[in-house]
Amino acid sequence: RGYLDNITAIGPRTVGSPENEVLAVNYLLEQIRAIERESTDAHKISVDIQRPTGSFSIDFLGGFTSYYANITNVVVKLEPRNGAQHAVLSNCHFDSVPNTPGASDDAVSCAVMLEILNTLSKSSEPLQHAVIFLFNGAEENILQASHGFITQHEWAKSIRAFINLEAAGVGGKELVFQTGPENPWLVQAYVVAAKHPFASVVAQEIFQSGIIPADTDFRIYRDFGNVPGIDLAFIENGYIYHTEYDTSDRILTDSIQRAGDNILAVLKYLATSDKLAKSFEYRHGNVVFFDVLGLFVLAYPARVGTIMNYITAAIAFLYLSKKVLQPRTRAIHNLKKFFTAFSLTLISWVCTLVTVLIVAVFVSVIGRSLSWYTHFYVSVFLYGTAAAAKLILVHTLAKKFFYKNMNEQYLGDIFFDASLMIWSIALAVITQMGLCSAFICTLWVAFPLLAKLMIHKEFSQKGASMKFVMMYMLGMFVPYLYMMYLSWTVFEMFTPIMGRSGSEILPDVVLAGFIVVITMILSSYFINFIYLVKSTKTTLITLTTVFVVTLILVCSGIFFPYSSDVANPKPKRVFLQHTSRRFHDLDGNMVKSDSGIWINGFDYNGISHITPHVPEINDTIRTPCEEQAPFCGLPWILPVHFMFRLVKNWYLPAPEVFPRSPIHFKVLSKELMPWNSMRLSFEVSGPSHMSLYVRPHEGSALSTWSFGDGMPVASLGGDYFVFYSHGLQATPWHFWLELTAPEKHSDGIVSLAIAAHYFFGEDQKSPQLYALLERFPNWTFSSGWSCTYDLFVF
């Protein structure tokens, strides 16, 4: 707790700022030296300050290239007195995004690592292998410092496994959401050692599918270091992640203690494990793993899971075929009835999904999106009741008109079988796709089938008796309990993400879709009860009333999406860049210039809620796209243009920005190369963060450049994006581009733009930007900085 308070007291720690490069580094070194003085003779502690320069390309955010110069890593090696050949790495980062104290992301992890170093160093027992603690100083710059370490540091060669400590929320439990690749022994290490396990292969498959707009150092160690590892992150309260509210007082001591207990135990286990030295022998195979209500973790090899899944599906298919095809004389009749029930179940799901999504689109169109962002129960009352009511309605109508005088018991039976068939098919298909999450389908096939076989006699003799209902509920208990637990974790992660997922995605549609899917899963084995009960009228009227009342309240705007509640804020995120832009032609003459405050709302609502407070930010100042310039001529700090439509950002005219340390851009040379290509060499000096945008003209192509492995990686839309950052005292940035050009190119072969971003110091906020930020309501988190943008044609 003391370490955490002291790191966050330094303030925002942006790469290149004195706070990050000097104050945070000095504090870490002071603490490490104090720990070293107290350590026992069983251990040797070595400390190294690394300041790497490098470059790499990554397919995150649609693809871009990263270049870093003189950034900072503080590296500590704890090893036995006589040294160690192999090591396990523990990674945290002490830098933060601009304008935030970064307590959970990621100062708390660095505090936990300091305490673990302290604990291990005081132990009288020597470790078998070394433990390397990397306090990395540039993760928020899209994983630069970890790349500098794993590709350039001499200690990196000895690393056989790593634990990465991250955050996607503030406090709570830390979730294991990525492991491997392969290396099942690592999951087993966590299973055996972790005292308070919280892990899910479902989270891993969701994260690695790319639907969450985030990435961690795990990717760098995996892709550039070929090292397997475990990725953990705090996921609670993502509403204030990357905001000014991410302060140390919001992280409970219990949360820190829990993370410390787990990570210390796992690190100790790995550092004394024989498997670490021979990790390559144990590297094959994936693992199915999930915790059971946080009490313990179940883990087994994926190949065992595949066999279990197929056997479970086969038993279910066998049971169904036996039931449908006997007696032989009624087989065709039974098949018809069975497939009718099967089709009706699927039709009811499709109808429910379409109906609820129509409601979600309507709510979005009338400008009431995210009404559940602060009041989560609204989403359940709005979309949950609509989904349940629609499902019940479809089956009630089927019962009344289609199955007019049929035996209710028979109907209840056949709809149970239809649900079992759907789950069995899902199990077989998902297993065939190679997804470890198929274990969920196994639960939904095995337990209901077992319950059905046990109560079959009771049902056939007495129908839906009380005993039957109780036994049936008991059989559903395990899959239900696990599904509710998993759903809650998914909602806890995804609901806050909807507030920072850009203006393109309709958050209501995403959340409504989630709720419908969960409603369909949870109701799948209760559809048969619609046919067993006498009437569903009361249930339908109740659900419809709740839905209609909630819809009216949502449409009236009574549920304001955001909250400035001191104890539990849920702010709206807005980014403001005071920008001066200059556009030059082929001869170097400035043909156009303007200045303004460029405003991006980070969610689907844009700035509709802000206009009443700041009237000049309205729909008359929408940002125009400069078609001839890469990325529409806008100073994106990252290539997230695909997440924001231009109709959803604004450009408020403002006076010109005059930074005290302006950017210097120089063409060093133009050389004609073989194969009719042209090499352009440049020199740039400027602030710690710059973005380079490149667009080859029609007929030209960017064939190679001085970044990464020399192969240019285009962003979504075809332009090229280079993210640059430097620590302290970096030399000017030199780079070259090589383009193949057509014979005739009267309008040049390439447009190249450079933006300079001032994230700290006296150049960060102009008086105009400061005055505008002051007028924003207290339920917003508005992050502002100044920048310049220059476009050149060559």
N, C-alpha and C positions, 0 to 999 in steps of 0.2 A: 504493500500500500504506500509506503514511504517513497520507494523508487518511482511508482506511478505518479504520485503527486508532484514530485520534483521534475520529472520529465515534462509533464503537461504544463507546469508553471512557466516553462521557457516560452510557451506560446506556440502559434503555428510554426511548423518546421518545414518550410518549402525548400526543395533542393536548390542550392546556390545561395541561400540566405545565411547570414551569420548565426542565426538561431539553430539551423540544421548542421552547418559545416563546422561551427566552432563551439557554441554553448552546449549543444546536445552531445557532441563528441567528447568534449572535455569532462562533462558530467559522467558519461559512461566510463571513461578512462580512470577517473578518480575512484569510482565505485569498484572497478575491476582491480585496481592497485590495492585498495583496502582489503578486498577479498583475498588477493594473492598473499598479503602480509599475514593473514590469519590461517592460511591453508596448512594442512599437515604434510609431513615428509613423504607420505605415500604418493603424492602427486607432483607433477611439474606443470606450471602454467606459463604459456607463451602468448604474447599479445602482438598483434600486427595491425597497423593502419594501412589499408590499401586504397589507392586513388586511381582506379582504372579508367582507361579511355577505350571505347570500342563501338561496334555497330552490329545490328542484326535486323532481320525482317521477321515479321510475325503475322499470322493470319487472323489475329484478333481484331474486332471492330471492322471487319471487311477487308483487312490487310493494310499494313503500312510498315515503314522502316524507321528504326530508332537509332539515334547517334548520341553518345554520351562522352563527356570529357571531364576528367579529374573529379569524378564523384567520389563519395566516401563510404568505405566499409570499415567497421571495427570488428576484427576477428580475434577470437580467443580460443586457444587449444588447451584442453585439460587432458593430460595423459599420464600413464604410469611413469615413475622415475626413470626407468630404462627405455622409455619411448614405446611407441606402438606403430604397427604397420598399417592397421586399418582404423577407420574412424566413422562415427555417426555424426551427422550435422543437425543442429537445431537452428532454425532461421526465424528471425523477426525483423521488422523494419521500424526505425525510429523517425523517419520523415513522415509528414502529414500532407494532406491536400491543402491548398491555400485557404486562409480565413477560418481554419478549424483547429482546435487543440489536439485532435487525434488521440483521445484517451484509449478508446477501444481499438482503433485502427491507427497504430498498432502498439501504442506505448505500453498498454497492459501486458502484451506478450513479451516485450523487452524487459519489463519489470519482473515477470515470472521467470524469464531466463536468467536474470541476474541472481535471483533468489535460488534457483536450481544450481547455478554455478557455485554459489556460496555454500549450499548444503553438500554438494558432492565433494567440494574441495576440503571440507572439514572432516570428511569421513576418513577413518583410519584404514579402510579396506581399499587397496588399489583396484582400479578398473582393468579389464582385460584389453579393451580398445580405447582409442582416444575419443573424446567428445569435442567437436568443434562448434563453438557458439558464434554465429554470424549475426551481428547487429548491423543490418544493411540500411544504407542511408539514401536509397533512391528506388523505392518500390512503386510509389504513387506515380512516378514518371514512366509507368508501364514497364515495370520489371527490369529496370536497367542494372541496378547494383548486383542483383543475383547473377545476371549474365556476366558482369565484370568479374565476379568471384569465381564462378564455376568454370569459366573458359580461360582465366588468366592466373589465378592464385596457385602457388606451388602446393598448398595443402589440399587443394581440390581433388588431386589424383588419388588420395588415400580414402576418399569418402565412398562408403558402400551403401548407405541408406540415409534418409533425412526425415525430419519432422518439420513441417512448415506451420507456423502459427499465424492465423489471419483473423479477420473480422468482416462480417457482412451485417452486423448489428451492434448493439451496445450491451455487453454483459450477457447474463444468462448462462446456459450450458454451451460448451464448445462441441460442435458436431464434427465427426469424421465424415467428410463428404467426398474425399478422393483417396484412393490408395493405389499402389502399384506403380507403373503398369505391371500386371501379373504379380510375381513374387508373393505367393500366398502366405509365406512365413511371416511377413510384416503384419498382416491382419491378425495372424495367430498371436504375435507378440503383443498387440494391443488388447486382444481378447484376454490373454493371460494376465497382463500387467495392469491395465487401467482399473482404477478403483471405482470410478463413477462413469461407466461407459455410455456413450451416446453416439451411435454410428448407424449408417444406412447406405446400402448399395443402391437404393432407390434415389437418394440424394446424389450419389455419384453419377448415376446414369442421366439424371435430369441436368446436372451441372455440365457434364461432358457433351451433352447434346447441343450446347451453345445457346439455349433459349434464355439463359440469365446473362445480361450484359456485363460480365465481370470475369476477371482472370486472376491467377495468383502465381507466386514464384514457383509453385509446384511444376507448372508448364516448362519453365526454364531449366530446372534441374532434370526433368524428364527428357526434354527434347535436345538440350545442348550438352548435358552432362551424362546422359544415359544412366541416371541414378534412380532407383525406385524410392518411394517415400509415402508418407502419410500427411494428408492435408486436413487441418482442423480450423474451424472458424466459429466465433461467437455469432449467433444468429438472432438473438432476441432484440426486439425494438429497433428494427432496421429503419424506422421513421426518422431517426436522428443521426444515422450513419452518415459520415462526410458532411456534418453541419457543425455550427458553432455550439450546439448542445451536447456534442460528444465529449463531455467533461468527466474527470476522474470520480467526482462524487456520485455519478449515476451508475457506476460499476460497483456492485455489492461485494463486500469482502468475501462472502461465501463463494461468489463466482470466481474470484481470483484464487482462493484456496483450492477450489475444485479443479480448476485448470492446472494449478501447480502440482497437486497430488497425482493427477493423471499423467502429465508430461514427465515429471520426475521419475515415476514408476516405469514408464515406457522407455525413456532414455537409459535408465539404469539397466533395464532388462536387455536392451540392444547392446549396450556397452560391455555386457558380461556374457553375451551369447556367442556360442561357437559358430552359429549360422552366419553371423555378420561377415566373418573372414572368408567364408565359402559361399557367399550369397548367390553367386552365379550358378551354383549347383541346384539351388532351390527356386530358380526364377520362373519356372513354367507353371501355367495354370492360373485361372481367375478364381475368385472366391465369392460365394454368396454370403453376405453378412448383414445382420440387423440386430439392434438391441431390443430387448423385451421390456418395455416401459422403464427403460433406464436402469434396470436391475442387473442384467447380464447381457452378453452378446452371444448370439448363435452364429457360428461361422462354419461353413463346410465347402469343399471344393466344388467349383461350378459343374465339373463333369458328373459328380455325385448328384448334384441338383438336377442336371439334365435327365439322368436315369430315373430319379424319383419322380420328376414331373411327367415323363412319358408313361411310367408305370401307373401313376395316379389317373392320368387321362385315359389310359387303356382300360383300367377297371371301370371308370365311369361310362366309357363307350360300351363296354361289355354289359354292364347293368342296364343301360338304356336299350340296347338292341334286344336283349333278352325280354325286357318288359314290353317293348313295342311289337316284337315279332311273335309273341305267344298270346293266345293259341294261334296256330298257323292259319286257321280259317279266317281269323279277323285281322291278319297282319296288314293287309292293304288299308282296311278301315282305320286301324290304329295309327298307321303311318300318316294317313291324311290328317287325322285329328292332331297328331303330334306336331306335324309341320305347320298346321294352322296356328297352334298355340305358340310355336317357335317364331313364326312370322309376325303374329300379333304383338309379341313381346318386343321384337325389333322395331316394328312400326310405332309402338307406344313410345319407345326411346327417341326415335327420330322426331316424332311430333312434339315431344317435350322439349328436345334441344332447339328445334326451329322456333317454337312459341317463346321460350325464355330468351333466346338470342334476339328475337324481334323486339321484346320488351327492353332489352339492354341497348339495342341500337336506338330505339325511340328515346330512352332516357339520355343517351349521349347527344342525339341530334337537338334536343330541346335545351341543351346546356346544363344538365344536372348530373354530369359525370362525376364519379368519385364521391358521391354523397355518403358512402359507407366507409370512406378512408379514415375518418375519426371515430365513427360509430359502426363497428363491424357487424353488430346485430342487424343493421338495416339491410345488409346484403342477404342475410338468411331470411328475414321477413319478406324481402322483395322477390329474390330469385329462388330461394329454397321452397317457399310456399307455392310459388307458381309452378315449379317443377313437380312437386308432390301432387298438387291439384290436377295438373294435366295428365300425369300418369294414371291417377285413380280414375279420372273422367273417361279416358280412352277404354280402360278395362271395364268400367261400369257400363258404358254403352255397348261394348262387345257382349257382356253378360246378358244385358237386357234384350238386345235385338238379334244378335248372332247365335248365342247359345240359349235360346228362349226356354225350353223345357228340359234342359239337361241336368243330370245328377251333379249336385254341387261338389260332392266328394270326388267324383271322377275329374271334374274340372280343376279342383285344387291340386290333385295328383299330377295331372298332365302339365299344368303350368310350372309346378316344381321341376318336373323333368325337362321342360323347355329351358328354364334358367340354368339347370345343371349342364345341359347341352351347350349353351352359350359359353359358360365358364370353361368347359372342357375344350372347346374349340380355341378359345382365347389362350388357354394354357399351352396347347400344342403349338399354336402359331408363334406366341411370344418366346417359347423355348426354342423353336426352330430359328428364330431371329437372333438367337444367342444372347438375349437379355437376361441378366441375373434376377431382375425384378419379377420374373415369372413365378417366384416363390409365393407371391401374393395370390395368384390364381390357384396355386396348389392348395392354399388354405381354404379358398372359396369352393374348391371341389371336394377335398377330402372330408372336412368337418360336416358340411351339410349332408353329404352322402352317408357318412357314418351315422349321423342322427336319424336320417330317413330309414336306414336299415333297422335301426334299433326300435323305432316307433311304428314301423309299418303295420305290425299286428294290431296295436292299439287303435290306429287310424282306420284300418279296414273293418274293425269290429264296432267301434263307437263313434267314428267320425272325429270332428274337431272338438274333442273333450278337453277339459281343463288340464288333465294329465298330459295329453298330447301337446297342447300349447306350451306347457312348462318344459317338457322334454325337448321340444323343437327349439325353444329359445336357448336352452342350455347348449344344444348342438351348434348354434350360431354364435355363441359367446366369444370364442377365440377369434374367428375372422372379424367379427364386429369390433371387438375391443382393439385389435391391432389396426384395423382400418381407421377408426376414430383417432387413434394416437398418431398415425401417419398423416391423416388429413390435417390435423391440427398443426403438425410440424410444417407441412407444405404451405398452409395458409399463413403461418407465422413468418415464413420466408418470403412468400410471393406478394402478400398484400402491400407491404411497404415498397416493394420494387415497382409497383404500379405508379407510385408517385415520382419515379425517376426514370421511366422507360421511354421518354420522348413523346412527341406529339402525333406520331404515326399510328400507334397502337391504341385501340379503344379499350381502356382498362375494364369498363363494365362488361364488355363482351368476353374478355379473358376470364374475369372472375365468375360471370354467369355460367360460362362453359365449364369451369371447374366445379361449381356447385351442382350443375346438372349431372356431370359425370359421377360425382360422389353420391348424389341422390339415386342415380341409376344403380350404382354398386350396392348401396345400403338397402335398396328396396328390392333387389333382384329376387331374393328368396321370400319376399312378403307379398309379391304380386298374387300368389295363389290364395292369400287370405281375402283378397277382394272378391274372389269367387266363393269363398267359404262363409263369409258374413252375410247377414240378411240384407243390410243396407249400408251404403257409404254416404248417404245424404248429409248427415250431420258433419262428418269429417270434411266433405267437399265444401259445404257452406262455411265452416270455420276457416279452412285454408283460403278460400276465395275472399272472404271478408278481410282477413289479415293482409292478403296481397293487395286488394283494392285500396284499403286505408293507407298502407305503406306507400303505394304508388302515388296516391293523391298528395301525401305529405312530402314525398321526394320531389314531385313536380312543383309544389309550392315553394321549394327551396328552404324548408325548415331545417334540413340537415346540412349544415355548412361543412364543406369537406375538410377544412384545415383547423388546427387548434394551436393556441399560444399558451395553453395550460402549463404553468411553471413546472409542475411535477411530471407531466406527461405530454410534452409538445409534439405536434404532428404538423410540421411546417410545410409550406409550399416552397419548392426550390426555384429560384430565379437567378440566372447568370447575366451580368451586365458588363459589357466591354466598351470603354470609351475609346473609340477608334479614329485614327486619321488615316485615310487611304489616298495613295497616289498611283495613277496609272500612266505608264510610259509607252511610247510607240517604238518602232524599230530603230529610229534615229536617236532614241534616248530622250526625246522631248516629252514633257509631262502634258498629257492630253486631257486629263480629268483628275480632279481631286475633290474629296469631301470629308467631313468629320461628323461623327454622331455617336450616340450611345446605342450599341447593338444589344438587343434584349431577347433572351431565350427563356421561356417558361419550360420547366423540365417535365411537365405532364400534359395530358390531352387537353386540359382546360385552357392552356395558353395563358393569357393575361386578363381574361374576362372578369375575374374577381378583383383585379388590381386597378382596373380603369376607374371605378368609383373613387378610389383613394388618390390616384395620380391621373387626372383626366387627360393629360396630354399623351399618355401612352394608350392609344386607341387604334382602331382598325384603319385609320387614314394613313398611318405611318408604317405599313407593312414593308418588309425588306424587299427591294427589287433584286433580281438575280442579274449579275453582269455575265451575260452568256459567253463572252469571249475569254473570260478568265477562269482558271481552274477553281473548283469548289465555289463557283458563283461569285468569286471576288470577295469572300468573307474570311475573317481571321480565325478559323476554327483552331482550337488548341489541340484537338484530336479529331480524327476523321469520322465524326458521329453525324455527319450531314444527313445520312439515310434515316436517322431517328427523328429528324425535324423537318417538316415541310416549310417552305418559305412563307406560306400563308400563316404559319404559326410562329413567326418571329418578327421583330419590330426594330426600326432604325430611327431613333429620335435625334433630329439635327442638334448638334452641339458644337462649341468652339473647338479649334484645332488643339491636339495634344502636343506638348513640347517636352519630351523626356530630357532630363539632364544628361543622361548617357544614351544618346540616340544610336541606332544601328548604323554600321558602316558596311556597305556592300560594294565589292570590287570585282571586275572581270580581270583575271590574271592573264589568260591567254585563250586564243582560238586556234586550234590546230586541225589541219586536214589530215585525216588518218586513211589507211588503206580501205578498200571496199567502199569508197565514197561516203565515209562517215566523218563526222565533225566532233572533235572533243573540245568542250568548253570548260575552263577551270576558273573557280571562284574563290574569293576570300570574304568571310563575313565575321564581324565582331559585333557583339550586342549583349543583351541581358541573358540571364541564366536559362530562359525558355524561349525557343524560337520554333516556328513551323515553316517548312519549305514545301511549296506546292508546285508541281511540274505538269504541264500539259503539252505533249508533242503535237504539232499542227498536222492537219490532214496530209497524208503521204509520208510524214516523218515517223520514226519510231525510236524509242529510247532503248538502245541495245545493251548498254552496260553502264555502270557508274561505280564510284569509289566506295559505296556503302555495302555493308554486310558481305555476302559472298559474291558480289558483283552482278547478281541477277536482279533487275528491278522488279518489285512487286507492286502491282496497281491496286488502288483502292476501289471500292464499289463505285461505278460510274466511269472508271477508266483513267482518272487522273492519278498522279503519284503523290504520296504524302510522306514527308520525313519529319519526325519529331526529334528536336535537338534540345539537349540540356547540358549545363556544365556546373561544376562545383565552384570553388574559389580559384582565382588566378588561372583561368584557362587561357591558352594561347588562341589566336584567331582561328576560326574554323575554315579549313581548306577542303574543298571537294571538287570533283569533276563529273561531268555527264558526257556520254558519247551517244550521238544520234545519227541514224542513217537518214539521209535527206534526199529528196527528189532533185532532178536537174534544175527545175525552175521553182524558186520559192520566194516570190516577190514579197510575201507578207511574213517572212521569217519561218524558222523551223520549230521554235519552241517558245511557249509562254512560261515564265518562271516568276513565282511570287514568293515573298518572304514576309512573315509576320513576326514582330517582336512583342513578347508578353512580359509586362512588369508586374510580378506577383507580390513583391515586397519592397520595402524601403520608400523613399520619398517620391518615387515615380509611380507608385502603385495606384493611387486614387487622385484624380484631378478634383479641384474644388466643385466643378459641376456634377461629377459622378458622386462625390461625397454628399452633396446637397440632395441629389435625387434619392440616394440610398436611405437617407434620413426620413424621407417621406413615405417609405414603404411600410405597410401595416406590420404589426408585431407577429402576425401568424405566418410571415414569410421568412425564409432564410435566403437572403440576397447576397451572392458572392460577386464582388466587383473588382475589376482591375483595368489598367490602361494598356493599349497596344497600338502599334503602327503597322500598316500594311503597304507594301510596295510591289507593283507588278512591272515586269520588264519583258520585252520581246527580243529574241536573238535570231 
